[in-house]
């Protein structure tokens, strides 16, 4: 019983590490989010060793359901990859959407690199025409790193975290 409470508490703490701001503008729904907690100490160590590390984020627009599972209205997958050049001390960061590089930059500042790989702005989720007046909507973001894990049938503790925030829909 104590173990179950500890797992639930860890899940709640991890969810607090993802800050999400839904934005409804130009008849579209966007998500701004930051997941600083996904850049953990093992991720930092892997980056400092020169290993390329990818942080993948799945942002979903969902509609709450009282009788069944929540409906996914729309989803977008974005990722950031960082590679540290141990000779020059520079971090090469790129951001991708649906496997296409959309932005790339280089810096020698570790703090700047951490911001670049953990923050995304205006990730397009859906047109507002897909939203109905019936139902409550929320945006959920799941984040995970690309570090290899040992084999396990246990689904928890796999370098993933998530967060959720209600979407204010005024119709």
Steps between C-alpha positions, in 0.01 A plus 500: 500500500782741589671414174185587300474837675867570418445421130192726489689781677788470254253524211343815646844657554603418145180653363582823682819530295308560175359853474240537226333813368228435244445782252190551289578751224428543130230228522761247605609327820870514586700373795796673662681277746816455703617171650817584689479179703555279195858631485607284794849432630534177293400700189756769585773239550417338166512838323833594664649171380427601139210260451218657297183511711148552372215623717162417348175675589147396407246780539137396487172688493249277677132512587393368840250218507297387798401157371804381307863590432575861410498574126816622329392785271848572365864419577839633396843348555799730535856422606826669582840344452823618658854391416799630694826543312761408761780667302342845455271495804200594286150355516319446169123510559228427247121497532284273291131464427378174349864400425582819307761740638331839550775683689870450585748708698833467676608633840772451758269600786359194678210695654395630159520150354278365781235761420513422129450126547225521764279786378268519199270781386195502274479128431193478276244250625173566319260741337232629737237369255568151643386614845135469594307690762435173679787366701802616692838506333854481631853496366731222614873487429712189550878525493765228484871471437681265262737346754519121482337319788546144615235245413199523723137395484426768758341805327609765754832680540583509129616860477153634417299779657179677414286796586151621420306825507138581424428685178273803539249477216264797462221442252 
